[in-house]
């Protein structure tokens, strides 16, 4: 595989991965996203290493720009789906931390015997 075709292959792979990530985000299949994010990051890192060494011809450059547009569009939509979920998760974690704090301050301590709680 020539370096130029490897560069284009990386762009194709990145576009495919972001499309899959978007599909999973829309379906709220959060558990599968981290593996794809890793694959995405690995491919981008590979592109950073190989692309500066290559010159794309006009048709490859046009194809690259089309792929970049898809990747950016997918990325933007992924963020629009994921960010509200992350905000909800953040609020849930804050609520849990507050509950734990209140439990520590006012609730039964772990070292108190169970019968002591039932006497009140």
PECOR-V379063 format. One record per residue. N is the residue number from 1. PSI is psi in whole degrees, 0 to 359 (999 if undefined). OMEGA is omega in whole degrees, 0 to 359 (NA if undefined). BURIAL is I if it has 16 or more other C-alpha atoms within 10 Angstrom, else O. Layout:
n={N/N}
psi={PSI/PSI}
omega={OMEGA/OMEGA}
burial={BURIAL/BURIAL}
//
This chain:
n={1/2/3/4/5/6/7/8/9/10/11/12/13/14/15/16/17/18/19/20/21/22/23/24/25/26/27/28/29/30/31/32/33/34/35/36/37/38/39/40/41/42/43/44/45/46/47/48/49/50/51/52/53/54/55/56/57/58/59/60/61/62/63/64/65/66/67/68/69/70/71/72/73/74/75/76/77/78/79/80/81/82/83/84/85/86/87/88/89/90/91/92/93/94/95/96/97/98/99/100/101/102/103/104/105/106/107/108/109/110/111/112/113/114/115/116/117/118/119/120}
psi={127/160/319/316/331/320/311/323/318/318/317/315/319/317/317/317/317/327/319/318/318/317/316/319/316/324/5/39/70/328/335/347/321/321/320/325/321/315/317/310/319/319/319/318/319/317/318/327/321/331/319/341/356/152/123/145/176/316/322/320/318/317/318/314/322/318/319/321/316/315/314/317/315/314/314/318/324/313/320/334/318/322/316/325/319/322/317/319/318/317/320/320/321/317/317/318/320/316/318/319/315/321/319/320/321/348/182/135/157/334/357/138/148/325/334/323/326/346/343/999}
omega={179/181/180/179/176/177/180/177/179/177/177/181/179/178/179/180/180/176/177/178/179/178/179/179/178/179/180/177/189/184/182/184/182/179/178/176/177/178/178/181/179/180/177/177/178/178/179/182/188/186/181/182/186/173/179/175/186/181/177/179/178/179/179/181/175/178/178/177/177/182/181/178/177/181/180/180/176/179/181/178/187/186/176/178/178/177/178/178/178/178/178/179/177/179/178/179/177/178/178/179/178/179/178/183/189/185/178/177/182/183/178/178/181/182/180/180/183/182/184/NA}
burial={O/O/O/I/O/I/I/I/I/I/I/I/I/I/I/I/I/I/I/I/I/I/O/I/I/O/O/O/O/O/O/O/I/O/O/I/O/O/I/I/O/O/I/O/O/O/I/O/O/O/I/O/O/O/O/I/O/O/O/O/O/O/I/I/O/O/I/I/O/I/I/O/I/I/I/O/I/I/O/O/O/I/O/O/O/O/O/O/O/O/O/O/O/O/O/O/O/O/O/O/O/O/O/O/O/O/O/O/O/O/O/O/O/O/O/O/O/O/O/O}
//
